[in-house]
Structures are given as C-alpha cells and as structure tokens.
Amino acid sequence: MTTDNEQKLKERFGQRLRKLRKEHELSQEELALSCGLDRTYIGGVERGERNISLVNIVKIAEALKITPKDFFE
C-alpha cells in the first residue's frame, strides 16, 4: 500500500470513528475514559494522524457497544 493510500485509509477510519462517537453523543474525553485511552489519542485517530492498532479498535468498539466490523461499513 502506498503512503497516500495509507493516509487516506487512516483519514476514512477517523471520520467513521468521529461519526459513530457523535451518534453515541460522546465527547472525545468521554469515549477515551470509557475505553482506557487518552483523549489526545482519540483526537489523533479521528484526524487520521494515528495508525490505530487492532487492539485499540476493539477497545473503542466495546466502549461504543458496536463490533469492530461496524467501523468498516
């Protein structure tokens, strides 16, 4: 995968995360607290700055009460 494609993938994932978080009416801080991550990490993921790990995808999905698959639909 090229660097441009990797960046686009991170940005799309971040946009999806932001949409799901807002649908659940959670702030970045509330989501971060519920899944044991830092608020700045959540913000970085939403902005496409972070290459999120599978472990953290699962943590965030559990906090949102969704499946990891829901991020990719």
SULUR-V195938 format. One line per field, one symbol per residue. ss: DSSP state (A for helix, B for strand, O for the rest). psi: psi as a letter, one per 40 degrees, with the letter a starting at -180 (. if undefined). A space follows every 50 residues. Layout:
BEGIN
ss->???
psi->???
END
This chain:
BEGIN
ss->OOAAAAAAAAAAAAAAAAAAAAAOOOOAAAAAAAAOOOAAAAAAAAOOOO OOOAAAAAAAAAAAOOOAAAAAO
psi->hidddddddddddddddddddddefiiddddddeefiiddddddddefei giiddddddddddefiidddde.
END
